[in-house]
Amino acid sequence: VTYAMTNFIPPSGKDVISLNPNTGEIHLTAALDFEEVSVFDFRIEAKDKGTPPLSGHCKVVLEVLDVND
């Protein structure tokens, strides 16, 4: 099974969120700032290597909390 991210809202999410294509683990690649973006919304698609390949998807909503307030 391989994993891929699509449909980032906002598109800047691609710069701070990464996905391991082999395990599906989601990691942050930079610090998140509530004042800049408070919610990231994206989809993850999982696809197998069968013939024909089958796939499934899910929606991920990452809500950033403002810890300073």
KETOR-520016 format. One record per residue (C-alpha): residue number from 1; chain; x, y, z. Coordinates in steps of 0.001 Angstrom, whole numbers, plus 524288, in hexadecimal, padded with zeros to 5 digits. Each point is the difference from the previous one (the first is absolute). Layout:
! KETOR-520016
- num  chaine  px  py  pz
- NUM  A  X  Y  Z
...
//
This chain:
! KETOR-520016
- num  chaine  px  py  pz
- 1  A  80000  80000  80000
- 2  A  804E6  80DA7  7FCAD
- 3  A  7FAF3  80CCF  80567
- 4  A  7FED5  80D8E  7F9F4
- 5  A  7FAA7  80D41  80475
- 6  A  7F70D  80839  7F77D
- 7  A  7F6C7  80BAF  8006C
- 8  A  8071C  80894  809DF
- 9  A  7F842  80B56  805A2
- 10  A  80712  8091F  80124
- 11  A  80A27  7FC18  7F5B2
- 12  A  80AEE  80484  80928
- 13  A  7FD86  7F39C  807E5
- 14  A  808D4  7F8A6  7F693
- 15  A  80B6B  807AA  805AF
- 16  A  7FDD4  7FC0E  80E40
- 17  A  7F9D1  7F26C  7FF6F
- 18  A  80627  7F3CF  7FA36
- 19  A  7FB2C  7F21F  7FE20
- 20  A  80855  7F3B6  7FFAE
- 21  A  7FB58  7F951  7F364
- 22  A  80338  7F26D  80552
- 23  A  7FA50  800A3  80DC6
- 24  A  7F5F5  80B06  7FF3C
- 25  A  80611  8070C  80BA1
- 26  A  7FD52  80EA6  8003A
- 27  A  80AFF  808FC  804A9
- 28  A  801DB  80E91  801A2
- 29  A  80B93  8059A  7F89E
- 30  A  7FF06  80DBD  805CB
- 31  A  7F9C2  806FA  80B68
- 32  A  7F18E  80339  7FF44
- 33  A  7FB1E  80DB1  80329
- 34  A  7F1D3  801EE  80415
- 35  A  80047  80E32  7FBAC
- 36  A  803AB  7FC0B  7F215
- 37  A  7F774  7F3E8  7FE16
- 38  A  7F6FF  7FA04  80A2A
- 39  A  7FB1E  7F430  7F824
- 40  A  8061C  7F740  7F5AA
- 41  A  7F6FA  7F754  7F806
- 42  A  80506  7F56D  7F6C4
- 43  A  7FD3C  7F262  7FAE4
- 44  A  80831  7F3C0  800C4
- 45  A  7FEA1  7F590  7F5AB
- 46  A  8048A  7F1FC  80242
- 47  A  8021C  7F7A7  7F3F6
- 48  A  803DC  7F1B7  7FF16
- 49  A  80861  7F9C2  7F574
- 50  A  7F5D8  7F653  7FB2C
- 51  A  7FAC4  7FE34  7F255
- 52  A  7F7D9  8081C  7FF12
- 53  A  804F5  80898  80B1C
- 54  A  7F5FC  80345  80A6D
- 55  A  8001D  80C93  807B8
- 56  A  7F984  80673  80B97
- 57  A  800A6  80DA8  80576
- 58  A  7FD5F  807A1  80C56
- 59  A  7FF10  80E3D  803C5
- 60  A  8095F  80564  80A3F
- 61  A  7FD28  80CAA  80745
- 62  A  80B53  8053E  80810
- 63  A  7FBBD  80AA0  8096A
- 64  A  80AD7  808B8  80557
- 65  A  7FDE0  80493  80DF8
- 66  A  804B6  80D31  804BB
- 67  A  807B7  7FCB2  80C3C
- 68  A  803C8  80E33  8029D
- 69  A  7F223  8043C  80395
//
